[in-house]
Structures are given as structure tokens and as C-alpha cells.
Amino acid sequence: MRIVFVCAALSIILSACVSTPEPANFCTDPRPSVCTRVYAPTCAVLNGGGRKEFSSPCTACSSDAVSGFDAGPCPQ
């Protein structure tokens, strides 16, 4: 019985680690088609899961694959 409880608890903890947190800022429509060349590292949250670093929030949100972003580079 103890082994079942430990396995269930471990499963819950590991599944929480895998989830992608919600972005602080969401991209809005219409999406930008032209961006300035300002460098402001941005960590974008992809629609399919995962993250990708872009040079600015504008360039991140110009991609349809991005749902939102956090300011700053992506954690390593």
C-alpha cells in the first residue's frame, strides 16, 4: 500500500514539473507584420508547448506559433 501511495505522489509531482507556466503577457490580434530592430530578449510560450527565445516581444508575437511571452531571456 505504501508503494502505491509513493508512486502516485511521485507521479503528481513530476507531472507538475513538466507543465508550461502561463505567460505574463498574451499576444493579441492583429499580429504585427513589421517590427523595429530593438533588442529586448523575450521568452515566448509556444502554442504547442515549450518556449523559444526571440529578440523582442514584437518579433515573438509576429509568429502564429506563439501564444504569449515573458520579458527577459528564457531560463536555461
C-alpha positions as CSV (number, residue, x, y, z in Angstrom):
1,M,0.0,0.0,0.0
2,R,2.8,2.4,0.9
3,I,4.5,1.8,-2.5
4,V,1.3,2.7,-4.4
5,F,1.0,5.9,-2.4
6,V,4.6,6.9,-3.0
7,C,4.3,6.1,-6.8
8,A,1.1,8.2,-7.0
9,A,2.7,11.1,-5.2
10,L,5.8,11.0,-7.3
11,S,3.6,10.9,-10.5
12,I,1.8,14.0,-9.4
13,I,4.9,15.9,-8.5
14,L,6.6,15.0,-11.8
15,S,3.6,16.0,-13.9
16,A,3.6,19.4,-12.3
17,C,7.2,19.9,-13.3
18,V,6.5,19.3,-17.0
19,S,3.7,21.8,-17.4
20,T,4.4,25.1,-19.1
21,P,3.5,28.1,-17.0
22,E,1.2,30.7,-18.4
23,P,2.9,33.7,-20.0
24,A,2.8,37.0,-18.2
25,N,1.7,38.8,-21.5
26,F,-0.5,37.3,-24.2
27,C,-0.2,38.2,-27.9
28,T,-3.2,40.0,-29.3
29,D,-4.7,40.1,-32.8
30,P,-4.0,41.6,-35.3
31,R,-0.4,40.4,-35.0
32,P,2.4,42.7,-36.0
33,S,3.8,42.4,-39.5
34,V,6.6,44.8,-39.1
35,C,8.8,45.3,-36.0
36,T,11.6,47.7,-35.1
37,R,15.1,46.3,-34.5
38,V,15.1,47.0,-30.8
39,Y,16.8,44.2,-28.9
40,A,14.8,43.2,-25.8
41,P,15.2,39.5,-25.2
42,T,11.8,37.8,-24.8
43,C,10.9,34.2,-23.8
44,A,7.9,33.2,-25.9
45,V,5.4,30.5,-24.9
46,L,4.6,28.3,-27.9
47,N,1.1,27.1,-28.7
48,G,2.3,23.5,-29.0
49,G,4.1,23.7,-25.6
50,G,7.7,24.7,-24.9
51,R,9.4,28.0,-25.1
52,K,11.6,29.8,-27.6
53,E,13.7,33.0,-27.2
54,F,13.0,35.9,-29.6
55,S,14.8,39.3,-29.9
56,S,11.7,41.3,-28.8
57,P,8.1,41.0,-27.9
58,C,7.1,42.2,-31.3
59,T,9.0,39.6,-33.2
60,A,7.7,36.9,-30.8
61,C,4.0,37.9,-31.3
62,S,4.5,38.2,-35.1
63,S,4.7,34.4,-35.2
64,D,1.4,32.5,-35.2
65,A,3.1,29.7,-33.2
66,V,3.4,32.0,-30.1
67,S,0.6,32.5,-27.6
68,G,2.4,34.9,-25.2
69,F,5.7,35.9,-23.7
70,D,7.6,36.8,-20.6
71,A,10.2,39.6,-20.5
72,G,13.8,38.5,-20.5
73,P,15.6,35.6,-21.9
74,C,14.4,32.0,-21.5
75,P,15.8,30.1,-18.4
76,Q,18.4,27.6,-19.3
